Amino acid sequence: MSKDARQEKNINLFDTKIDRTNTGSTKWDKYEGKDVLPMWVADTDFRIPEPVIEALHQRVDHGVFGYTHPPKALTDTIVNRMAELYQWNVEPDWIVYLPGLVCGLNIAARALCDADDTIMIPTPIYPPFASSAKLAGKPTYKVPTKLEHGRWLVDLDAAKADLPANTGLLQFCNPLNPGGTVYRKEELEEVLLFAQQNDLVICSDEIHCDLILDKALKHIPLASLSRDAEQRTVTLMAPSKTFNIAGLGASFAIIPNESLRTAFRREKMGIVPHVSLLAYTAAQASYQYGQAWLDEQLVYLALNRDLVQQTIDRIPGLALQHIEATYLAWIDCKDLPVKNPCLFFEKAGVGLSPGIEFGDRNFVRLNFGCTKKQLMLALQRMEDAINAL
């Protein structure tokens, strides 16, 4: 298929508007009855791969939904996926299934370090990083992310200067949310060295690992770097962001270290519910049959990313660094003459995620996992609102 034909296929597939109103959508119900485009919470508006829908229909048609257990086929698929994509040899019993990645962050905050330990988190960062430590009753050490050659990276030099002696856990995020940075091997090796020098366990949120928009880049699981990295790292992954099945709740942790795995399982026991039968079904079908759909989605998202970048670059008062991964734009509004940029844009008819929730009130996060038509309308509303100041 030619490049032009492939691009046309992507446009036809992902330009189809799916009406999500009156469907119990968290994203769309927030602004019910208002002329506000929801561009905030991180799910897309795309119809999931047809083979996944077919697999769910087949399971529903069976008609029985009793207690279930992790299917061996899914475990084998994940093991094979890690080997094929990352040359990482994962053992089946290292995999711990979860009904959501946020569960994993919260379990990690409780299980992977001592009761009086401090948890190190980058900032700005996905809000559950901070809330997981707070809910566990543990203090956080917030290390800033720095802008280096147009990419957001954890400032390890800043951390070296004043890291609390009792820090036991590093909550890491790759690709970075927000910011969209894909960490290179040498950068991950620096993170690992820092963890070794400070005797830290690492919980690595890698949920966006399949959403690399720059073809020249490749995701590298931190745990795959070495035996030591493997033994000190809990890796969190899921098909949910990749295939837009977050509402079904299928995630997993990969924990090679037996003592960490035992502690993690013990903490979730009797509190965290099991993954549902339909979630397992969707996860298996997504990984097994969804690659062609994913390839097409990545092309479409990259085009949307470029549109966002081109538009933000011409709007006075806004700035945006290049997004290497995710469908989330971290927009700098510090030069915008308004006190609350998120509220400002909401009044203009665009609902964004407020930067303060991530740790920086000068930013907003925009979800461009939507049709190009909706994205263009949202960007136009933002530009018109700023030009009217």
Buried (B, 14 or more C-beta within 10 A) or exposed (E): EEEEEEBEBBBEBBEEEEEBEEEEBEBBBEBEEEEBBBBBBBBBBBBBBEBBEEBBEEBEEEEEEEEBEBBEEBBEBBBEBBEEBBEBEBEEEBBBBBBBBBBBBBBBBBBBBEEEBBBBBBBBBBBBBBBBBEEBEBBBBBBBBEEEEEBBBBBBEBBEEEBBEEBBBBBBBBBBBBBBBBBBEEBBBBBBEBBEEBEBBBBBBBBBBBBBBBEEBEBBBBBBBEEEBBBBBBBBBBBBBBBBBBEBBBBBBBBBBEEBBEBBBEBBEEEBEBBBBBBBBBBBBBBBBBEEBBEBBBBBBBBBBBBBBEBBEEBEBBBBBBBBBBBBBBBBBEEBEBEBBBEBBBEBBBBBBBBBBBBBBBBBBBBBBBBBEBBEBBBBBBBEBBEEE
